[in-house]
Amino acid sequence: MTRTRIRVACAALCAATWAGPGAAQSRAVRVDDTGTVVSAPLVVMRWRDPVPGRIASNNVDGEFDVALRLSVAPWMNREVRLFMVFEPPAIAGMSLVAKWQSAGRLLPGTVRSGGRVLVFQGRITQPTLQEKLHFTLTADGGRLADTQALQFHIEAEPR
C-alpha cells in the first residue's frame, strides 16, 4: 500500500452560517472576520509515519498560518469572551484536531472538530483585534479520501 499526500481545503475563519455547539449560547454572536487572511487555502496533509505497517499511525498532519483580523467594535470598552469554533467536517464520524499558537493577544489552544474553545477574555479597547496564528491540523488519514473543506469562526459573548 502506498501512501499519498492528502489535501484539505482550509477556509479558516470564513463566513458560513452554522448552528453548532455555540448556537446553544443565546448571547454568542459571530464576529466579523472579513479582514482575515489564510496563508494556504489548500493545506497538504502529510502522513506522520511515511511507511505503513502494523505499528504505523494513520494520522496525517498539515500546517498553515492565519492573519486574523476581527471587527470587535460592537464590544468596545466592554468585557467579552471570544471563542474559536471548529465546525464538524462533511464526512460523518470524521474527527480533526486543530492546535494553534498565537503571537500573544489570543490564548493558544486545541479544538476538536465540532467543538468550541475560549481564546480571549477581557476588555475590548480597540475596534479591531489582529493576531497571527499558526495552526497544525491532525486527522485520521485512513478516513480522508478527498479534499475536505474546513470552517472555523470566532464567537463573542459579552459579559
Secondary structure by P-SEA (a helix, b strand, c coil): cbbbbbbbbcccccbbbbbccccccccccccccccccccccbbbbbbcccccccccccbbbbbbccbbbbcccccccccbbbbbbbcccccccbbbbbbbccccccccccccccccccccccccccccccbbbbbbbbccccccccbbbbbbbbbbbcc
